Structures are given as C-alpha cells and as structure tokens.
Amino acid sequence: MRIDIITVLPELLEGPFAHSILKRAEDKGIAEVHIHQLRNYGVGKHQQVDDYQYGGGAGMVMQCGPLVDCIEDLQKDREYDAILYMTPDGKRYDQGDANQLSMLGNLMIICGHYKGIDQRVRDHWVTHEYSIGDYVLSGGELAAAVISDSIIRLIPGVLNDETSALTDSFQDDLLAPPVYTRPEDFRGHKVPEVLTSGNFKAIEAWREEEAYKRTKARRPDLLED
Ligand code: ADE
C-alpha cells in the first residue's frame, strides 16, 4: 500500500510516521507513506494556498489551483484508488471504513486547514470524505495520521501477531473484553479466576460475555444494528 498525504504542515505528520507500527510497516516494505508540502504548488512569492471566501465571512479557504496541481502531479505517476479529504463534516470514520481502505493499493489524503478547501475540489476530485469525530481539529493532519494508522495495521504482515487485529474492539461490533497480565494478585486485586484455569472453552465464553456486558454498558448503539 502507498499513501500520499497533501498538507501545509508536514512537520505535524513526521512524528507519527517515524515510529511504531507505521515505521515497522515501512521498514518491512509493506506500506509507504509520502508527505507532500502543498506550498510547493502555492501562488506567487509567498506561495499562497488560500484566499478569502466568496460571499464574505471570516476565515480563509484553500484554493483549487494549488490543490489540483498537486493532485494531478501525483496522478502522473500512479492511479489512485481513493482520494480522501479529512473534514469534520465528512462521514464518521469507523472500523468498517478502515477494513475497506486497507484492501486498496494507492490512497491520497488531503488535509484541510482554515475554513476548509474549495467545494469544487470536493465535488470533482475527492472520492471519500471522513471525520474522525464530532469535534473540530486545527487541521486534517492528525486525522490523516489516525486513519493511516488504522488502515496500515490491518495489512497482513504488519502486526506480529496476525490474529490480534481481528480481536480488536469494533471488529465484530463489540468492544474488546478486559485483559490482564502478571502478577496474578496485585495489592489484593486478583485476576478473574477463569483466566488462570487453563479451560479455554470457559475463557472464550467469559471473554464473549464480558465483551457483550461492556458494549451494553458503554456503547449500546453498537448492539442496535
Ligand atoms: N479536520 C478538522 N477536524 C476534523 C475532524 N474531526 N475529522 C477529520 N478532519 C478534521
């Protein structure tokens, strides 16, 4: 998989991709992430990428020209399966989206700033619009890092324990059950007995029950579908 991210703040993305699972995926040659500075396509001496909005109102809008020049430059080298725009008014991103996107080859992600990007780019170039939650971030970079992480960790070979992505919260519309590690007794707080019983059937049944109880208490909406 290859992900190309278009941003005016590449520095914000360097940290997340330099470490952890994303770094491991890059080192193994399973995924590559390329970050592109939109200002290189900016207009004039100041490499401007935004302008006042038509109709008046506070806040700048990212212009079509630099964005489309950058998109088309990238499209010269490869076809993209999806062009994502991170925006608080997009579809609420979930595990199902991560699963689907992880099966694609080339993704492009546009990070918005200010009041967002000119609607014409959204109408004619962008294929998917995602929000990572009902709150407003200063820009799309952190959202792009979040969804890249959620996608890349699903690609076979990225995680050491191949099965662990399958038992994540949300993969079966249930939250994950509680987990414990040594010691068995920490300051009088004991690990549930079933987990040390060696009875795998009973352990499996306990986990299912706990996952269900947790989901019912915290996210009853997941059980409704
Ligand atoms: N950009 C600003 N806020 C955002 C959000 N909640 N999700 C995705 N992109 C954003």
Residues whose N, C-alpha, C, O or C-beta is under 5 A from the ligand:
A	BS01	ADE	M86 T87 P88 Y130 S131 I132 G133 Y135 V136 L137 G139 G140 A143
